[in-house]
């Protein structure tokens, strides 16, 4: 028996060495394949960005005659729409239109310059210092905070990423070219599809981003001037500390203006953290005057107690064109372990002011969105509670938006996108209240987390002292009828279209920057 065991051990070791070699070979092959795919993704990303900067001319709908009999019938899609939520089932069908090949590209993309001109542009940074490997037990800090507002809980920078909430708001502009395309649309329904894709794209950078951004100090600002590269410039300001609220304004020379006033409500629920942005996002196109309004969905960070942190987006986004009354309801399906649905699924229907459906939208919030034009609808059967479902027959879906691949080494740089890597890059001439100048955030980005925690404590202590002064001034203001704290660049006004009271841009920031006159800015750092 002992001899047999020795023989078996020798055979097993020889086979083990053979399998080790095979495994090593397969790993090398996989590594080479990953490098090749990564290189292709980079080239694809570069081509996309080059196209964004110098778009060529496209026609809205191209039709080409096909001679083959096999192409006489055009494939179509059928979507089964539930009454309450736009959840769809896709089956294949046949469209009887003959000899027509549809290549749907929304809007006429025209090169307004007429010629391609080379411009010297600033090279933005493409990396930041690697994130240090600090271990800290989140549960040891959070266990006494169940049900509390997270903005009132002192947290070490170990749970942060080196960006402020103002910078995260600005990061929504990662795919601003969708709005550039939408501004050139003649059809408000096609425009709605692109606006919907833009609203979904703002979540694509969050899939690996479980760390929280820094809570801005009251009066903190953040500017992003991308007029040379992408035709827009953005300014945001923290207008309230409790509850935390920020106002944001973006002006584009490519035909649109965006503004929002967002209040963050965050709660710790024991096993997860929920973040609920309250307030509306407004978007207006200059040529048509179309004014779109929508809000954000709830973000949830899971596995606070044990396991790997992961984030999910869930809820509905109702986009309304206040000018034409077109609507789009986007449903973000919550992740379920037992569901057969695609994770992070988003579906939606675009309807005109009369309630007639024209487009089906589908995709995922971390990858892409597609649209399919409805050519016919009919009443089906099998709905819940005796309700009939509507079956939509559509053309083949067309790509609206596709996420850019993450930069090299992103996993060690907080999973930042290409835009996020540049948001905290030092910039000359910004306001002294700009987030780039916040010392604890600056130290954290440099990897000096112990020093960042000391600086963060100093800023929070100073902020508490300032808050007590403001509370005393507010009490005096009530007695003497004096206004309390007022933001520098935004003022509270009633929106003419929606009737809601929100903070709107009062103007003057870029003129003050031109003069380098920051005398109105508070000293907050």
C-alpha angles and dihedrals in degrees: 000000000000091000091048090051091051091050090049091049091052092050092046092051092050091049090045091055089050092050091046090055091047091048092048090051092049091049091052091049091049091048091052090048092050090050090050093049091046091051091049090049090052091050090048090050092049091050091049092051091047089052090049091055095044109024115192124219120278133175122233099238123006123199123193129186113240120203100192117097089221090067096051092097118059120213117238136187128235120209123195108212122201119216099238104033130021097246111152139201115203124213130164125253141166127259113208095212106118130213095003121123110189118207102179115200111167116238132350108286107208131182099232094189094062092215134049110247126189112231128191107238132182114261109236122213118265101196143033130199114293117264111260117242100243118162118213131161107239092191092058088063100035101045092086094045103066111145094008130125107261092215088068096049116093106231129183117240088251087088094045135083117223095258131087126232088254089059091047089054089051089050087071085081093069090110099035090142087078088066091045088056092044091053089061094052119115092193117071090206093056087045090054090055091056093045088052091050089050091052090053095044092064089072096052093087093054100066093096097020105101095148118097123242120239115275104243118238117244107277094019113143139192129198129190117188111191096151093126096047105032106005100249141094127198136202128185134176136190102241099176134024102194106058092021109237133169133193121210134188129184125184120191128192087209094077111281145083126202129192137169142175109204129184116195118220111185128175135182109225100183101256096034145019120232122203116195117187108206122201139050135282115220127202126180128185115215102215099046099025090227108163117201125194129188142145136222130261128238118276118210128194111203136198097040092154102040138354134033116323114245134174132223135186120213140168137054133299115205111198115193128188098214090195102053098016090235111153140197126189114199118196118205105201114217115236116261125185091214097046122105091206121111109270116255091016121179124190133174149163126224113214133181124233091276093057096253113144116232107164138029116212123200140163141091129289093232099049124016149332128221135190130210122195114231113232099172140005132196139174114261133183140241099069122153119268091014094299119141119235123228115236115208122202110205143175119254112295117260126210115255101170138004126189118245116239115257119258122262114284091014091145089066094043099060090272089282119175122231090267094045091055089061099044096086095037110129112261129193120236100016121143116278087242094059117129090235088069096051103120101210092049090047092052092047092053089052089055095250096127098159091054089044091055091052091050092045090054090051092052093047092049090050091048091053090053091049091048092055089051091051092048090053090048090048091054089050090047091056090054095044098033093243123151117251127220114342125192117239102228103022133054133194113254138156114255111238094215102042103023091228123138111235142145112273129186111269093193132232103100098107092042089052090050090051089053093036087229108151097156091124094056118103121233103247106151 
